[in-house]
């Protein structure tokens, strides 16, 4: 089966009470591409011609581009982060990547997923006078991914 982009979904978690309210990253978004940026240690030992390589970590991020669709909670949140120049915890959110091709057996609306705490790097809305404003930036992964499942109906993540 060929997998199209709409089958890999991101849900953006905005702080709400003691947890997060997850919103589907869709309205206005024209790009949301993951770039895992592996960090590779390359060492050539004195008796070898070629290097030995080891992946030692990742600097993961999701580059996004969105139209400014006012009223969409994700786009509104990104605009506030950029315009208020929030830093630290003020721009930390959760991002859940859901694989819609991997349903959890016996559970309606539940799919395999990964959750990451992210730091939102957001550029302020920009554009030409008669064009729709655009928002661009990167969701930078902060720490390790948590594997688990996500219920797209109740919008609840469960760690594995």
C-alpha positions as CSV (number, residue, x, y, z in Angstrom):
1,X,0.0,0.0,0.0
2,X,1.3,3.4,-0.9
3,X,1.0,5.9,2.0
4,X,-0.1,9.4,1.3
5,X,0.7,12.4,3.6
6,X,-2.8,12.6,5.0
7,X,-2.4,9.2,6.6
8,X,0.4,10.5,8.9
9,X,-1.3,13.0,11.1
10,X,0.0,15.4,13.7
11,X,-2.0,16.5,16.7
12,X,-0.8,19.7,18.4
13,X,-1.2,19.9,22.2
14,X,-1.9,23.2,23.7
15,X,-1.7,23.4,27.6
16,X,-5.1,23.1,29.2
17,X,-5.4,22.6,33.0
18,X,-3.1,19.8,34.1
19,X,-2.7,18.4,30.5
20,X,-3.0,19.2,26.9
21,X,-5.9,19.8,24.5
22,X,-4.9,18.2,21.2
23,X,-5.9,19.7,17.9
24,X,-5.5,18.1,14.4
25,X,-2.9,20.0,12.4
26,X,-4.8,20.6,9.2
27,X,-6.7,23.8,8.6
28,X,-4.3,26.2,6.9
29,X,-1.3,23.9,7.0
30,X,0.3,23.4,3.6
31,X,3.5,21.7,5.0
32,X,4.5,19.9,8.1
33,X,7.5,17.8,7.3
34,X,9.6,15.8,9.9
35,X,13.4,16.1,9.6
36,X,15.1,13.8,12.1
37,X,18.6,15.2,11.6
38,X,20.6,12.2,12.9
39,X,23.9,13.0,14.6
40,X,26.7,10.7,13.4
41,X,30.0,10.0,15.0
42,X,32.6,9.1,12.3
43,X,35.9,7.8,13.3
44,X,38.7,6.4,11.2
45,X,41.0,4.2,13.1
46,X,44.8,4.1,12.4
47,X,44.6,0.7,10.8
48,X,41.6,1.4,8.6
49,X,41.0,3.3,5.3
50,X,37.3,4.1,5.9
51,X,35.5,5.5,8.8
52,X,33.4,3.6,11.3
53,X,30.1,5.3,11.9
54,X,27.6,5.3,14.7
55,X,24.3,7.3,15.1
56,X,24.6,9.0,18.5
57,X,21.4,11.0,18.6
58,X,18.9,13.1,16.8
59,X,17.9,16.7,16.6
60,X,14.4,16.1,15.4
61,X,12.1,18.8,14.1
62,X,9.0,19.4,12.0
63,X,9.2,22.3,9.6
64,X,5.8,23.8,9.0
65,X,4.2,26.4,6.7
66,X,0.6,27.5,7.2
67,X,-1.9,30.1,6.0
68,X,-3.2,32.3,8.7
69,X,-6.7,30.9,9.2
70,X,-8.0,32.9,12.2
71,X,-10.1,30.8,14.5
72,X,-8.1,27.6,14.1
73,X,-6.6,26.9,17.6
74,X,-3.3,25.7,16.2
75,X,-2.7,28.6,13.9
76,X,-3.9,31.1,16.5
77,X,-1.5,29.6,19.0
78,X,1.4,29.8,16.6
79,X,0.6,33.4,15.8
80,X,0.5,34.3,19.5
81,X,3.8,32.6,20.2
82,X,5.4,34.5,17.4
83,X,3.8,37.9,18.0
84,X,4.4,37.8,21.8
85,X,8.0,36.4,21.3
86,X,7.4,33.8,23.9
87,X,10.3,31.9,25.2
88,X,10.9,28.9,27.5
89,X,7.8,27.1,28.8
90,X,5.7,29.8,27.0
91,X,6.4,28.1,23.7
92,X,6.5,24.5,24.7
93,X,3.8,22.3,23.4
94,X,3.2,18.6,22.8
95,X,3.1,17.0,19.3
96,X,1.6,13.6,18.6
97,X,2.3,11.9,15.3
98,X,-0.3,9.4,14.4
99,X,0.1,6.6,11.8
100,X,-3.4,6.1,10.4
101,X,-2.1,3.0,8.6
102,X,-1.5,1.3,11.9
103,X,-4.8,0.8,13.8
104,X,-4.6,-0.9,17.2
105,X,-6.4,-4.2,17.0
106,X,-9.8,-4.3,18.7
107,X,-9.9,-0.6,19.6
108,X,-12.1,1.8,17.6
109,X,-10.3,5.0,16.5
110,X,-7.0,4.1,18.2
111,X,-3.7,4.1,16.2
112,X,0.0,3.7,16.7
113,X,1.6,7.1,17.7
114,X,4.6,8.9,18.9
115,X,4.5,11.9,21.3
116,X,7.2,14.6,21.7
117,X,7.5,17.6,23.9
118,X,8.4,20.4,21.4
119,X,9.7,23.9,21.5
120,X,7.9,26.0,18.9
121,X,10.1,28.3,16.8
122,X,7.5,30.5,15.1
123,X,8.0,33.4,12.7
124,X,5.4,36.2,12.8
125,X,2.7,36.2,10.2
126,X,4.1,37.6,6.9
127,X,2.9,38.2,3.3
128,X,2.2,40.6,0.5
129,X,-0.6,43.2,1.0
130,X,-3.4,41.3,-0.9
131,X,-2.2,37.7,-0.1
132,X,-3.1,35.5,2.8
133,X,-0.6,35.8,5.6
134,X,1.7,32.9,6.1
135,X,3.2,31.4,9.3
136,X,6.5,29.4,9.2
137,X,8.7,27.8,11.7
138,X,9.9,24.5,13.2
139,X,8.6,22.3,16.0
140,X,11.8,21.3,17.7
141,X,11.7,18.0,19.6
142,X,12.8,18.4,23.2
143,X,14.1,15.1,24.7
144,X,13.0,11.6,23.6
145,X,10.0,10.4,21.8
146,X,7.4,8.5,23.7
147,X,5.9,5.6,21.8
148,X,2.3,4.6,22.3
149,X,-1.2,5.0,20.8
150,X,-3.6,7.8,20.2
151,X,-7.4,7.8,20.1
152,X,-8.4,10.2,17.4
153,X,-12.0,10.3,18.7
154,X,-11.3,11.2,22.4
155,X,-7.8,12.7,21.5
156,X,-6.0,10.9,24.3
157,X,-2.5,9.6,24.0
158,X,-1.5,6.4,25.9
159,X,2.1,5.6,26.4
160,X,3.2,2.1,25.5
